[in-house]
Amino acid sequence: MIDRIINTLKELDISTYLVTETVTHSAEAFFVKKRMDLKRRTTLADYTASVYRTMERDGETLVGVCDAPVYPGMDDSELREALSSAYHAASFAGNPRYELLSGRKEDFVPARSGYAEMPLEECMRTTAEAIFAPDVHEDVFVNSVEVFALRKVRRVVNSRGVDVSWESYNVNGEYVIQCVDPSDVETHHIFSLREPDPAALSAEVEASLARTRDRALASRPPKAGSYTVILSEDNVRELLSWYTARSGSGMVYQRYSDWAVGQNVQGEDIRGDRLTVTLKADEPYDSAGIPLKDRPLLENGVLRTVHGGFRFAHYLGIEPTGQYSCTEVPTGSTPLAEMKKKPYLYVVSFSDFQMNSFSGHFGGEIRLAYLYDGETVTPVTGGSINGSILEAQGNMVFSKERYRSARFSGPYAVAIENVAVAGLNG
């Protein structure tokens, strides 16, 4: 199909293009409690053809781009129409001129994941077994599970010689836990794994079972006020996504961010832990075919890399690093148990915890938290937290324990002082 697309582009005299192919092989299973309700295998091929058009306006050279909707079932006339329509639409989206990445045809890069050593059905089966292993309780149980074991083969070809292809594996899905007494509560949990680790997944499910039981017991929100808030797992990743977003070349070029390499972006008044972040190359190339490698993003709070694709890198006159989706952060020196020796509000579940990459505000509605007042720990639900990373970054304390997911490896938890909590008044 890629050859058909490129040949048609040449027939249409479209000289600048980027074509991507993603072939996804999947083994999928759906469980109701421990009974398999559905199992299937699928293979799906997706294509994107980005066409670029150079034009002159008011003495300035501009470049427009538009993605053409293409799919394998198209006949020749439909393919020509889709590509020519996209080329026409590109004339309405002019941006300052930039060049695509230049390159050559490279060898196929096989996946390095442990999942590559197993058939997809086994990846799916071992994952489901790990989820159900701790499901041994009467009052709280795994209600349903969806597991998707995926093998993806990607290829990127552009008009400047880039021709790269690679393989990746991922196992993801969702499980729902239900507790029926003293109130009927369901909690939803999403997982995504790059490497097989059944023990860690079972431990995560065991913790989710306990938290769902506590959610059924929780009936009131915390009192409104200022708390030392503890966040954990993917909420830590979301909090720290501020630094990845603000250092992106698009944010810098468009002046949404004034960060520059060598700048101390964490600030000077650091009473907690200094922050070091590494951009991790979880795949050999990004979606534009730019080679990825591990890069230092922050070192002890100092920015080391402005990162992004070829367009904004061209505008800024810097190296195009590619688009990253995975980060790594060193753990701290404070055990989670030590964090819990003083009063805290440990929020383990939000309706939707978010970090605003423009304002630096973070927050979310509390689904389950543990409130320690110095004497007792009480599960609470309701209310919300609202903070600013600009105020919090000087007193962040990271846990000694590590958390790993498909997109993040870093401290399991972070404690932040003086975070505003909306809840009961009086």
Residue, then its C-alpha position, 0 to 999 in steps of 0.5 A: m500500500i505504501d508503494r501505491i500511495i507514493n506512486t500516486l503522489k508522483e503521478l500527481d506531481i506531489s513532491t513532498y510527503l510523509v507516509t506512515e504504515t502501522v500494522t497491528h496484530s492483537a489478541e484480545a480477551f474479555f472476562v466477566k468475573k473469571r469466565m472468558d466472555l469473548k476471545r478474538r485475534t485481529t490484524l489491522a493496517d492503518y495508513t497516513a499520508s501527509v502531503y506538503r505544499t510550498m507556496e509564495r505569499d507576500g514575498e514569503t515562502l510558506v509550507g502547508v500540510c494536510d493528512a489524506p485519509v487513505y485505507p487499503g480498500m481504496d481503488d486507484s481513483e479514490l486514492r488519487e482523489a484523497l491525495s489531490s484533495a489533501y494537497h489542495a487543502a494544504s494551500f490553506a494552512g501555510n506556515p513558515r518554511y521548514e524541511l522534512l528530515s533527510g535520511r536513508k533506508e535503514d534495517f528493520v528494528p525488532a522489539r527488545s521487549g520480553y513479550a517478543e519471546m511469547p505468542l500474543e495469546e500467551c501474553m494475554r493469558t499470563t496477564a489475565e492470570a496475574i489480574f485474577a491471582p489476588d481475586v480471592h475475597e468474598d466482599v470485593f472481587v474483580n467484576s470484569v477484565e479486558v486484555f489487549a496484547l498488541r504487536k505493532v509493526r511501523r514503517v515511515v517513509n518520506s520524500r527526503g529518503v527516510d525509510v525506517s521500520w520497527e516493531s513494538y509490543n504492548v499489553n494493555g486493558e482495564y479491570v473493574i473491581q466491585c465491592v457490594d457492602p456496605s455500599d455497592v461501589e465499582t472502581h475502574h483501573i487501566f493498565s499498560l505494560r511494555e514488559p511482562d511483570p506478573a508479580a507487579l501486576s498482581a500486587e497492583v490488583e491486590a492494592s486496588l481490591a483493598r482500596t475499593r473496599d475502603r472506597a465502599l467504607a468512605s462516606r464523607p469528604p475531608k474538611a476544607g483546608s491546607y494539607t500535606v498531600i501525597l500522590s502516587e503512581d501515575n498521578v506522579r507522572e501527570l504532575l511531572s508532565w509539566y516539565t516535559a510539556r514546558s520544554g517542548s519546542g512547540m511551546v518554546y517557539q510559540r512563546y507559551s514557555d520562556w524556558a531555555v537550556g541551562q535555565n534552572v526551571q525548578g527554581e532556587d528555593i528548593r527545600g525538597d528534592r532536586l528534580t532530574v528527568t530523562l527522556k527515554a527512547d522506548e521505541p527506536y523512532d518517533s512517528a516522523g521517523i526521527p531516531l530516538k535516544d535517551r536524553p537528559l531533560l532536567e539535571n538537578g532542576v536545570l533544563r538540558t534539552v528542548h525537545g520536539g519534531f522537525r518543524f519547530a526544531h527548524y524554526l528554533g535552529i536546534e536539533p530535532t530530537g523527536q517526540y517522546s512518550c516515556t520519562e524516567v525520574p530517580t527515586g528519592s531517599t524518603p520511604l513512603a512509610e516515613m512520609k506517613k508519620k506526619p499528618y497527610l492526605y494521601v489521594v489514591s484515586f481521582s475522577d480525573f487528575q490533570m496538570n495544566s501545561f499552560s498555567g501550572h495548576f494541578g488538581g482533581e476531584i477526590r474519589l478515594a483518599y486516606l486522611y491521617d490526623g496524627e492519630t487515626v487513618t480515615p478513608v474519605t471521598g469527595g472534595s478536590i485538591n487544587g495546587s500550583i506546580l510553581e508553588a509546589q516544586g520547591n517542597m516536593v519530596f519523592s519516595k524511595e520506592r519505585y513505580r513503573s508503567a509503560r510511560f513512566s519509571g520514577p518515584y512511587a509517591v511524592a509528598i507536597e506541603n500546603v496544598a489547598v483542599a476543597g471539602l467540608n466547611g467547619 
